[in-house]
Amino acid sequence: MKKVFIDWGATKPHTVLIGKEKSTLSFKSSGEVNSLVPFNAFLEAGCPHHFLYELIQQKCEVYICNPKLVKALRGKQEKSDEADVYFIRELWRKDPKAFHELSTPERKDLQVTFLMSRYLHFMKDCARFKNRQKAYEKEFGENETYAEILVMLEQKKSEALKKVKPLLKQELAKVADIKGIGLRLLAGLLATAHPKRFPTLSKYLSYCGYKASSWRDGRGNYSRVAKTLAWQISKSLIMHKDENFYPLYVKVKADLRSKHPDFSRGKTNGMAINRLSTFILKELYSRFSK
């Protein structure tokens, strides 16, 4: 399969060098680059997930190198996209081991992360547009444009989730015994904070916002998305009355009411859900960290 060396451009066209060719090609979009498939892609780390996702979808093998190695070859020469793509090829010729081929698990994780990031983005946009639609209609009456945009966003959201499902068959099987963890919640949490990315349970809980160290600076140094997803999982397990976690929630809430009779029901319930979220994250870490 032919080798294609790519210098991805954020605002400028992508620069491409095919095999041993002496001259480069310039493409305005990743779709134009994909017109060259099939090929093995060689590029620097740090390009957006959507570009890597499209390469994976086109069945390309993807090889990534550290940008510092390309910079070292460039030396004092002025940086340019056209020159850098030659340095990427030169690095491959001198040291093929400098490139890391994306493994099957890495390709899968990248696809799940990309699709769920899109899903969460569309979900936020849906909420925003619904609020804007209500505000507009209250002031000016009905507007079909808002309704059309919302339908389009809901479709995009559904499409992203539908594409994730076949990628997470094994992961869904691991939580089949827990009543209330569905595709959306599990995929969202794994994309945002996959347990295997964290060397210890303590660091995982801290990142998700369920450890005292998450609040050391007073503002909260943790992932708001991960914390919200863990909270939503807890609420779902309570609603579905999971046979293991629901009794635990009931016991924790009863203990809190006994210890703090002056607390309001809302505060006690919130504290119980937080405790339950910690227990759930511990369980998920034990199942997915290996």
RAWOLIN-V801463 format. One record per backbone hydrogen bond with DSSP energy under -0.5 kcal/mol. CO is the residue of the C=O (numbers start at 1). NH is the residue of the N-H. If there is no record, write none. Layout:
CO:NH
CO:NH
This chain:
2:40
3:19
4:42
5:17
6:8
7:15
14:27
15:7
16:25
17:5
17:19
18:21
25:16
27:14
29:33
30:34
32:35
33:36
34:37
39:41
39:61
40:4
41:63
42:6
43:65
44:47
48:51
48:52
49:53
50:54
51:55
52:56
53:57
54:58
55:60
56:59
61:41
62:102
63:43
64:100
65:45
66:69
66:70
67:71
68:72
69:73
70:74
71:75
74:77
80:84
81:85
82:86
83:86
83:87
84:88
85:89
86:90
87:91
88:92
89:93
90:94
91:95
95:98
96:99
98:66
99:101
100:64
103:107
104:108
105:109
106:110
107:111
108:112
109:113
110:114
111:115
112:116
113:117
114:118
115:119
116:120
117:121
118:122
119:123
120:124
121:125
122:126
123:127
124:128
125:129
126:130
127:131
128:132
129:133
130:134
131:135
132:136
133:137
134:138
135:139
136:140
136:141
137:141
143:147
144:148
145:149
146:150
147:151
148:152
149:153
150:154
151:155
152:156
153:157
154:158
155:159
156:160
157:161
158:162
159:163
160:164
161:165
162:166
164:167
164:168
165:168
166:169
168:172
169:173
170:174
171:175
172:175
173:176
175:178
177:179
178:180
178:181
180:182
182:186
183:187
184:188
185:189
186:190
187:191
188:192
189:193
194:197
195:198
200:204
201:205
202:206
203:207
204:208
205:210
206:209
207:223
211:214
212:215
213:216
214:221
215:218
220:222
222:224
223:227
224:228
225:229
226:230
227:231
228:232
229:233
230:234
231:235
232:236
233:237
234:238
235:239
236:240
237:241
237:242
238:241
242:246
242:247
244:248
245:249
246:250
247:251
248:252
249:253
250:254
251:255
252:256
253:257
254:258
255:259
256:260
260:263
264:268
265:269
266:270
267:271
268:272
269:273
270:274
271:275
272:276
273:277
274:278
275:279
276:280
277:281
278:282
279:283
280:284
281:285
282:286
283:287
284:288
285:289
